[in-house]
């Protein structure tokens, strides 16, 4: 296997230890100058404003640069895209032909986001990346692949379509990345992922990133990876200091009316409304539209054009409210969201933390509101306990403004 740079064995971090026959490391943030990047990449990360490498980058990049397989366990927002993109960009040899690296992502939004990150980081390299995903023109994707792509970022279903059409060959793949492997399992992509990995050359490097390690992910690693180094980041994402967390009790029959009362509050300038299912998202949008609200929608059954339109309208403040499912909202990064509203109680503490972190960005204040029916108080307390946070009761008559976030 020939790469652009020699496979130099680098010293492992001091806290590396053996766990079940594999090496495990729990690194801390450090400067990018400690990672032995080449000059072009050092200049690029500096221009992009990257000052400190995150723990997952510190742990992953040196190991991946040495050619070893990596299992990275870290939450969304930990900087894992650069953790695998930087070694791929530095080590691939553009003159050796097309599709040398394959990145599998569970959603269209994440595939687009990862491809954009590759484009930014590869600005000084003769490296082309292409994103292929459902909902986009397959003819356009075929043409992009014909022009030559060294890195393909794909959702499993659309990649399987291209493999069947023979518009893409995996014979030259040297690196495979499984990004958010647990989400791919949740979304039912396990069979496609297994088939794709079997079609890739056995002599390759495999990098797997996952927030959690369900049994399928562990079995996948055992079947398709060779003596991987596990980089485990145990810290959960923190709730921004400027977020005030509240819950509002409401009977089920009044839930939409309660939400409408909240949206009418003057401080609710931009609200991201989370629901658990696509069906709930569709019904809620119709209910709010009948009440006269202009509301965007973001979920997996929409066409890519409709999803892009909804996100653009929300980013540009052409609509003030956006209803989204958890998976669809991944990759949605907007600083001006004043309120996150959990129309449905999050199923897990991690889900709650992921949602709440969408407000109070860039030093701003924000409010996270969870609507609960009387029977859901124990579910909320469970989220509160496991997320190690406090969610206070609020009434519609005395609703907290974003300006008060963090107080009281």
C-alpha positions in Angstrom: 0.0 0.0 0.0 1.7 3.2 -1.2 0.8 6.6 0.2 2.0 10.1 -0.4 4.0 10.3 2.8 6.1 7.6 4.4 4.4 5.6 7.2 6.5 6.9 10.1 6.0 5.2 13.4 5.2 7.9 15.9 5.5 7.5 19.7 2.2 6.7 21.4 0.8 9.1 24.1 2.1 8.4 27.6 -1.3 7.3 28.9 -1.8 4.6 26.3 -2.6 1.2 27.8 -3.7 -2.2 26.6 -7.4 -3.0 26.8 -8.7 -6.4 25.5 -5.7 -6.7 23.3 -6.0 -3.3 21.7 -4.4 0.0 22.7 -6.5 2.6 24.2 -5.7 6.3 24.7 -7.5 9.1 26.5 -5.8 12.3 25.3 -6.1 16.0 26.2 -6.3 19.0 23.9 -3.0 20.3 22.6 -1.6 22.6 20.0 -1.6 21.5 16.3 2.2 22.0 16.2 2.5 18.9 18.4 1.0 16.7 15.7 3.8 16.6 13.2 1.7 17.9 10.3 3.3 19.0 7.1 3.8 22.8 6.4 0.8 23.0 4.0 -1.6 21.6 6.5 -0.2 23.7 9.4 -0.8 26.8 7.3 -4.3 25.7 6.4 -5.4 24.9 10.0 -4.0 28.3 11.1 -6.0 30.1 8.4 -9.1 28.3 9.4 -8.7 29.6 12.9 -7.9 26.2 14.5 -5.8 27.0 17.6 -6.0 23.9 19.8 -6.5 20.3 18.5 -9.4 18.7 20.3 -8.8 15.5 22.4 -10.1 13.3 19.6 -7.8 15.0 17.1 -4.8 14.7 19.4 -5.5 11.0 19.9 -6.5 10.0 16.4 -4.2 12.0 14.0 -0.8 10.6 15.0 -2.1 7.0 15.0 -4.0 7.4 11.7 -0.9 9.0 10.2 1.1 5.9 11.1 -1.3 3.7 9.1 -3.0 1.9 12.0 -6.7 1.4 12.4 -8.5 3.7 14.8 -11.7 3.4 16.8 -12.7 6.9 18.0 -15.4 7.1 20.6 -16.5 10.8 21.0 -19.7 12.8 20.9 -20.9 15.0 18.1 -19.1 18.3 18.0 -15.8 16.9 19.2 -13.9 17.7 16.0 -13.8 14.1 14.7 -14.1 15.2 11.0 -10.7 16.8 11.0 -9.4 13.9 13.1 -9.8 11.6 10.1 -9.7 14.2 7.2 -6.2 15.5 8.0 -4.4 12.2 7.9 -6.3 11.2 4.7 -5.4 14.4 3.0 -1.7 14.2 4.0 -1.3 10.5 3.1 -3.1 10.0 -0.1 -1.3 10.3 -3.4 -3.5 12.1 -6.0 -1.5 10.8 -9.0 -2.4 7.2 -8.0 -6.0 7.4 -9.3 -9.5 7.9 -8.1 -11.4 6.9 -5.0 -8.6 6.1 -2.6 -10.6 7.1 0.5 -14.3 6.3 1.3 -16.2 8.0 4.1 -19.6 6.6 5.1 -22.1 8.9 6.8 -25.6 8.2 8.1 -27.3 11.3 6.7 -27.2 13.6 3.7 -26.5 16.6 6.0 -23.5 15.0 7.6 -22.1 13.9 4.2 -22.4 17.4 2.9 -20.7 18.8 6.0 -17.9 16.3 5.9 -17.3 16.9 2.2 -17.1 20.7 2.9 -14.6 20.1 5.6 -12.4 18.0 3.3 -12.6 20.8 0.7 -11.5 23.4 3.2 -8.6 21.3 4.6 -7.4 20.2 1.2 -7.1 23.7 -0.3 -3.3 23.3 -0.7 -3.5 19.7 -2.0 -4.3 18.3 -5.5 -7.1 16.3 -3.9 -10.8 16.2 -5.0 -13.7 15.0 -2.9 -17.2 14.3 -3.9 -20.4 13.8 -1.8 -22.9 11.3 -3.0 -26.2 10.9 -1.2 -29.9 10.2 -1.9 -32.2 13.1 -2.9 -29.5 14.6 -5.2 -29.2 14.0 -9.0 -27.5 10.7 -9.6 -26.5 11.9 -13.0 -24.7 14.8 -11.5 -22.9 12.5 -9.1 -21.9 10.1 -11.9 -20.4 13.0 -13.8 -18.5 14.2 -10.7 -17.1 10.7 -10.3 -16.1 10.5 -14.0 -14.1 13.7 -13.5 -12.1 11.9 -10.8 -12.6 11.9 -7.0 -9.9 10.8 -4.6 -12.2 11.0 -1.6 -15.9 9.9 -1.8 -18.2 10.9 1.1 -21.4 8.9 0.9 -24.5 7.7 2.5 -24.7 3.8 2.4 -27.9 3.6 0.4 -26.7 5.9 -2.5 -23.2 4.4 -2.5 -24.9 0.9 -3.0 -26.8 2.4 -6.0 -23.6 3.6 -7.6 -21.9 0.2 -7.0 -24.8 -1.5 -8.7 -24.6 0.9 -11.6 -20.9 0.4 -11.8 -20.4 4.1 -11.8 -17.9 3.8 -8.9 -15.2 1.3 -8.1 -13.8 0.5 -4.6 -10.9 -1.5 -5.9 -8.4 1.3 -5.2 -9.7 2.3 -1.7 -6.9 2.5 0.8 -8.8 4.1 3.7 -12.4 3.6 4.9 -14.0 5.8 7.5 -17.2 4.9 9.3 -18.5 8.2 10.7 -21.2 8.0 13.4 -21.4 4.3 13.2 -24.0 4.0 15.9 -26.3 6.3 13.9 -25.9 4.1 10.8 -27.1 1.2 12.9 -30.1 3.2 14.3 -31.1 4.2 10.7 -31.0 0.6 9.5 -27.9 0.8 7.3 -26.1 -2.1 9.0 -26.5 -4.6 6.0 -25.4 -2.0 3.5 -22.3 -1.1 5.5 -21.3 -4.8 5.8 -21.7 -5.3 2.1 -19.7 -2.2 1.3 -16.8 -3.2 3.6 -16.7 -6.6 2.0 -16.3 -5.0 -1.4 -13.3 -2.9 -0.3 -9.8 -4.2 -0.4 -8.8 -6.2 2.7 -5.4 -4.5 2.8 -6.7 -1.1 3.8 -6.8 1.3 6.8 -10.2 1.5 8.7 -11.2 4.4 10.9 -14.4 4.1 12.9 -16.0 6.9 14.9 -19.0 6.5 17.1 -20.5 8.3 20.1 -21.6 5.0 21.6 -20.4 1.4 21.1 -23.5 -0.9 20.7 -22.8 -4.5 20.1 -23.1 -4.3 16.3 -20.4 -1.6 16.2 -18.1 -3.8 18.4 -18.8 -6.8 16.1 -18.2 -4.7 13.0 -14.8 -3.6 14.4 -13.8 -7.2 15.3 -14.7 -8.4 11.7 -13.3 -5.6 9.6 -10.5 -3.9 11.6 -6.9 -5.0 12.4 -5.5 -4.3 15.9 -7.2 -0.9 16.2 -6.2 1.7 18.6 -9.2 3.0 20.6 -9.2 6.7 21.3 -11.9 7.2 23.9 -13.2 10.7 24.9 -15.4 10.2 28.0 -16.4 13.8 28.5 -19.9 14.7 27.4 -20.6 17.9 25.6 -21.3 20.6 28.1 -24.4 22.7 28.2 -23.4 26.3 27.3 -23.2 28.6 30.2 -25.7 31.0 28.6 -28.6 28.4 28.4 -31.5 28.6 30.8 -33.2 25.2 31.0 -36.9 25.0 31.8 -39.8 22.7 31.4 -43.5 23.5 30.9 -46.3 21.1 31.9 -49.2 20.7 29.6 -52.0 18.2 28.9 -51.4 16.3 25.7 -54.5 17.8 24.0 -53.1 21.3 24.7 -49.5 20.6 23.6 -49.7 22.5 20.3 -51.5 25.4 21.9 -48.9 25.6 24.6 -46.2 25.6 21.9 -48.0 28.4 20.1 -48.1 30.5 23.3 -44.3 30.1 23.6 -43.7 31.1 20.0 -45.7 34.3 20.6 -43.4 35.4 23.3 -41.4 38.5 22.1 -38.0 37.0 23.1 -38.5 33.9 20.9 -36.8 35.4 17.9 -35.6 32.1 16.4 -36.7 28.7 17.6 -35.6 25.2 16.7 -38.4 22.8 17.6 -37.3 19.1 18.1 -39.6 16.2 17.6 -38.9 12.4 17.7 -40.6 11.2 14.5 -41.1 12.4 10.9 -44.8 11.8 11.3 -45.0 14.2 14.3 -43.0 16.7 12.4 -45.4 16.7 9.5 -48.5 16.9 11.7 -47.1 19.7 13.9 -46.1 21.8 10.9 -49.7 21.5 9.5 -51.2 22.4 12.9 -49.0 25.5 13.3 -49.6 26.6 9.7 -53.3 26.4 10.3 -52.7 28.8 13.3 -50.9 31.2 10.9 -47.3 30.4 11.7 -44.7 30.1 8.9 -42.7 27.1 9.9 -39.9 25.2 8.2 -39.5 21.4 8.2 -36.4 19.2 8.4 -36.6 15.4 8.3 -35.3 12.4 6.4 -38.3 11.9 4.0 -38.0 15.3 2.4 -36.1 15.8 -0.9 -32.6 17.3 -0.6 -33.9 20.4 -2.4 -36.6 20.9 0.2 -34.2 20.3 3.1 -31.6 22.8 1.7 -34.4 25.3 1.2 -35.6 25.0 4.7 -32.1 25.3 6.2 -31.3 28.3 4.0 -34.6 30.1 4.9 -33.9 29.5 8.6 -30.2 30.6 8.4 -31.2 33.8 6.6 -34.1 34.4 9.1 -36.7 34.3 6.4 -38.5 31.9 8.7 -38.2 32.1 12.5 -39.3 28.6 13.4 -37.9 25.2 12.2 -39.3 21.8 13.2 -36.6 19.0 13.0 -35.9 15.5 13.9 -32.7 14.7 15.7 -30.9 13.0 12.8 -31.9 15.7 10.3 -30.6 18.5 12.5 -27.1 17.1 12.6 -24.9 19.5 10.7 -27.2 22.5 11.4 -24.9 25.1 12.9 -26.5 28.5 13.5 -25.4 31.0 16.1 -28.7 33.0 16.4 -31.1 30.4 17.7 -32.7 32.0 20.8 -34.8 29.0 21.9 -34.6 25.3 21.5 -37.9 23.7 22.2 -38.3 20.0 22.9 -41.8 19.3 21.7 -41.1 15.7 22.6 -39.1 14.8 25.7 -35.7 13.5 24.5 -35.2 9.8 24.8 -31.7 9.9 26.2 -29.5 12.4 28.1 -27.1 12.5 25.1 -30.0 13.5 22.9 -31.0 16.2 25.3 -27.4 17.6 25.4 -27.2 17.5 21.6 -30.4 19.5 21.3 -29.7 22.0 24.0 -26.3 22.8 22.6 -27.9 24.3 19.6 -28.7 27.6 21.5 -26.5 30.1 23.4 -23.7 29.8 20.8 -20.9 32.2 20.3 -21.3 33.7 23.8 -25.0 34.5 23.4 -27.8 33.6 25.8 -30.6 31.2 25.1 -33.5 29.1 26.5 -34.1 25.4 26.2 -37.7 24.5 26.8 -39.1 21.0 27.2 -42.8 20.4 27.0 -44.0 17.5 29.2 -47.3 15.9 30.0 -48.0 15.1 33.6 -47.1 11.5 33.1 -43.6 12.4 31.6 -42.2 14.0 34.7 -40.2 10.9 35.7 -38.8 10.6 32.2 -37.6 14.2 32.5 -36.1 13.6 35.9 -34.2 10.7 34.5 -32.8 12.9 31.7 -31.9 15.5 34.3 -30.2 13.1 36.6 -28.1 11.3 33.9 -27.2 14.6 32.1 -26.2 16.0 35.5 -28.1 19.2 35.1 -31.1 21.0 36.5 -34.3 21.8 34.6 -36.6 24.3 36.3 -40.3 24.5 36.1 -41.7 27.5 34.2 -45.2 28.8 33.5 -46.5 30.5 30.4 -47.4 33.6 32.5 -43.9 34.0 33.8 -41.9 32.7 30.9 -38.1 33.2 31.0 -36.5 35.5 28.4 -33.2 34.7 26.8 -31.7 37.8 28.4 -32.2 36.1 31.8 -30.4 32.9 30.8 -28.0 31.6 33.3 -29.7 33.5 36.1 -31.7 32.3 39.0 
